[in-house]
Amino acid sequence: MAVVLVRNWWALALRGALAVLFGVAAFVMPGLTLVVLIALFGAYALIDGVLAIVAGVKAAEHHERFGSLLWRGVLGIAAGLVAFILPGATAVVLTLIIGAWAIVTGVLEIVAAVHLHRAHGEWLLIASGVLSVVFGLILVVAPGVGILTLVWIIGGYAVFFGLIMLTLAFRLRARHLRNALGTTG
């Protein structure tokens, strides 16, 4: 895994840069950021629901199991409609989803850090993992926190996380360059 991260340092840099840009946008345009997040979720759920129903119909035509696909489609369409009709409730649910996502990705980052050697800066991956877990726990424990505040928390998290990823990426880039030159370090 360490070799893969060293060779693909640029992917971590891109990930970090995008996180910083998203975080800045959340601070500069918090209302728009929330609206876009809810709209993206709603659009995704609607499209996913329609595609699941199409898959269910196709499965039924071939005398295969189709019930779960149809139910998934109906629930997806319902979730998408709720996102557009009740954006406030959707924001609370999205808060819980984002919290769960942050916890899971944070744990996975910590696990990935265990596989890095000290010279590669695994402590940075551990720091971003811990930050993700703490952020996720805050959202899951207190989902009723003001939605605007949540957008700012997400923005701050994204900027801090992005800066950590950029730092790690450039440390890995330096290691990659040393390896390419045939020196050891």
Secondary structure, DSSP 8 states (H G I E B T S, - for coil): -HHHHHHTHHHHHHHHHHHHHHHHHHHHSHHHHHHHHHHHHHHHHHHHHHHHHHHHHHHHHTT---HHHHHHHHHHHHHHHHHHH-HHHHHHHHHHHHHHHHHHHHHHHHHHHHTS-GGGTHHHHHHHHHHHHHHHHHHHH-TTS-HHHHHHHHHHHHHHHHHHHHHHHHHHHHHHHHHHTT---
